[in-house]
């Protein structure tokens, strides 16, 4: 069933909304569906991208590799040139359409560690901990039970109590695995990495079979994502209105009591015409993601005055944390030619399965020597010392420095913790698309992405102009902390060692990326390879960070934007630090948690939103 109300802009504008959600992506649609369960409220969603809910390329799991870097499905954001990464401009994919990134990702659903989520609370965010995350994560999902024989063979013994059974997102273990997956796992085991049969219990370290967001209830398996799972089943609700193709340009703010600002309207472009929505009873909620949420805040006059004033925008709320603290997992891809075709058991149409079959989460001690670990920990210490020197006497930056120091201390602790992942290997029995090489027809390949789980470097996202249709300026600052490059090179060397370890080595014909000449050139050549090929892993967080205002926070623990009384952010931009998982699980949990916040009870009773200044 296709929603009936997203293309009629005039009908949309005639409504009076209780909640307007800016962004119909992963978190935005989940939140809209949950809020619309209360028939007394009217919910409006504005999504900049199109409705692609009937697109077979999105719905067929096996076609997911065709979506990113395709302008039909991807906003194709790009970083500014990165001076520490061969001056490259690096594409930053983001989902373009209803469902956002959940419509174009590689379908993997993993969870972070208990230590990581509890650290979010320790940064000054009460209630944002492992137990809370697990409760709301399970609320978002339903796990399909795995065939016991296959589960045992492919290291996937699910503990049912750790997974949801009635949530909208359908997830499952793969119904088959490539024959080379077992040699990959056995080679890791021969190097000391153990299987993690149930990776949802708060410890991610070890190798595991991928859980994918796939719905098998219909005649053919389909992608299970925010549009198909949260929106479409509820599109008949008379209190839920979704307008696709609406690019929000500004939140209109007015003076509120006690010096706060109140969101009273939303401006957006629809078919190149500026529209204004001003009948909003309760709240505006921004769910535009880690790149566009800070852009919308700055266009609305919320941010660092020194940045937004350059573009002729007056300051409504002085909030210098907006757009700062950008983090993402970073990776380099490895590809080898293998002599084993990608056979499945049982036989499964490739279009019905996700390409990624296994993840391996590694503690730093698995891929680094004791001396290297000590060097990286000392790098954290040096950065802490430099931060203190730069902020001395600057009262405005002292709080932001304090929270950055807390993050660096966490880096140190996680580097030394054998139960905390610092790198990830993502295994796929296929050629991973890249901009430099094309596969040879009739040849078989394995690809493994080597991922740095907790980069120390921090970037930023800010408006590039006052034009709301222009892309924001994304400065990822790759390898601005030199230890990041060293850690990723060491993790790459480890993966090359896995390729040389039996039984996987028995299947490898030759190295393709990096090639033999690069590998033989040693660490110096591999470092150049990393700088020339580093990519994001599509998990940006942190640019509207949750935390105390005096420590650089943009939103409080109820995700209300500081200095406003009825404006919130509900997406991954509120996560103050990157975690070792594929982050869509967190986006759904954030939306589920917000829909159950106690402030909703106050609004339902007719009480005025509490102020946060």
C-alpha positions, 0 to 999 in steps of 0.5 A: 500500500502506498501512502496517499498524501505525500504529493499534495502540497496544498493539502499538506499546508492546510493541516494543523500539525502537533508535530512536524518532523523534518526528514523522512529517513531512518529515525524520522519515519520510525518516530512519525509512525510511533507518534501517529499511534496517538490518534489525537495528534497530527503528524507531518513529515517533510522529506527532501528526497522522492518516494522510492518505495516501489523501486526494485533496486531498493527492495531487492536485497542483492542490488544494494551495491548499486545504490550508493554513488548513484545520484538517483538514490544518493545525495552524493555529498563530498568532503572538502579536499583532505590534506592528510589523505592525498588531498582527495575529495571523498564522497559521503553517501546519504540516502536520497528518499523516504527511508533515508540511508536505511533505503540504500545501506548494505542491510547489516544490523549490529549492535554496539558494546555495553561499554560504549553505550554506557560511556554515552551516559557518562558524558552527561546524558542520563538515561542513555546507556546500554540497558535503555538502548537494548530495550528500545532496540528490541522494540524496533525489530523482529528476528526470524529464527535461524535453521539450527543446523545452519546456525551451528555451522555459521556461528550464529546461535541467537539468544532470543531474549536479546532480540525483538519479536514484535517490532517493525524491522524484520531481520535474519541471519543469511539463509546461505553462506558462500563456501569461502566464508568458512575458510575466512572464519577458520583463518581468523580462528587460526590467528586467535580470533574466536567466534562470537555466536551472539554479538548482541549481548554487549561484547562485539569482539570476535567474528560473526555472521551478519544479521541483515534487515530482510523481510521474507514474509512475501513471495520474495525477500525484500529490504526491511527499512524505515519506509517499508516497515514503519511508514507503509503499514501505517500510511492509512492513518488519517493523522499521518501526512508525508510530503516527499520532495520538500527541501526544508530551508529554515525553522522559523523561530520567535522569542519565547518566555525566559529568553528561549526561542520557540519554533513556530514554522518551517520554510521549505522548497517544493518544485522550486517554490518556497512554501511556509508551514506555520500551524504547529501546535507542539514541536518541530523535530529535525531528523535530517541526519549528521550532515543536513541537521547542522545545516538546517540549524545554522540556516535557522540562526542556531550555531556559532555566530562567527560561522553563520554571520559570514553568510548574512544569517543573524544569530537566534541561538548562540550554540557553537557546538553545532556542526562540530565533533563529526566522526565516522568509521573509515575504511580501506577495501581489499580485494583478492581473486579466488579460485572458488565460485560463490556457491551457496547452500542451500541455493539462493537467488543472489538478488534475495540476499545481502552481499556482506556475509560476516563481520570480525571485530578486533581488539587493538591487541589483535592487530598491533604490538605492545609498542604500537599500542603504547605509542597510540595511547601516548598520542592520545596523551599528547592530544590531551596536552595540546588541547589544554594548551590551546584552550587555556584562558579561553572560557568559551572553549574550556567546556568543549575541551573537557568533553574532548579530553573525556573522549580521548581518555575513552580511546586510551581505555578501549585501545587497552581493553581486549573486549573492546573492538578497535577495528572491523573486517567486513567480508563479502564474497564479491567484487566491491565496486570502486572508482579505479578498477573493474572486475574481469568477467568470469573471475571470482573475488572476495572483498574485505573492508578494513575499518577503523572503529574509533578514529581520533580525528574530528571533523565538522559540517557547516553551511557553505552559503546561505543557499539552502539548496547548496550542499554543506561544507563537510571537512572530515579531517581524515588522519589529522590525528596521525595515529588514525593512519597508523592504526588503519595501516596496522589493521590492513597489514593484519587482513593481508596476513589473514589472506596468507593464512590457511585455509583461506590462503588455499583459495586466494589466487592473487591480491588485487587491491592492494596489489603485490607491488604495494604489499611488497613495498612495506608499511610506507607503501601501504600507508600511501595506499590507505591515504589514496583509498580511504573511504567513509563507512556511511556512519557519521555521528556527532554534529548535533551532539548530546551533552551539557551545553557548557561542554559543547552539547547541542541538545540535552538528554531529551534531545531538545536544542539548547536555547529553544523550548520546542525544537528537537533533534532525533537522528544519529547526529546526537550521538556524541561518540562513534561506536563499534557497530553499523549504526542503523540499530542506534537510529531506530533505538533513538526514535523508539526512545524519543517516542516514549519520552515522559514529555509526551505524557505532558503534551498529551495532558495539554501541559506546556513544553518545559523550557531548556535555555 
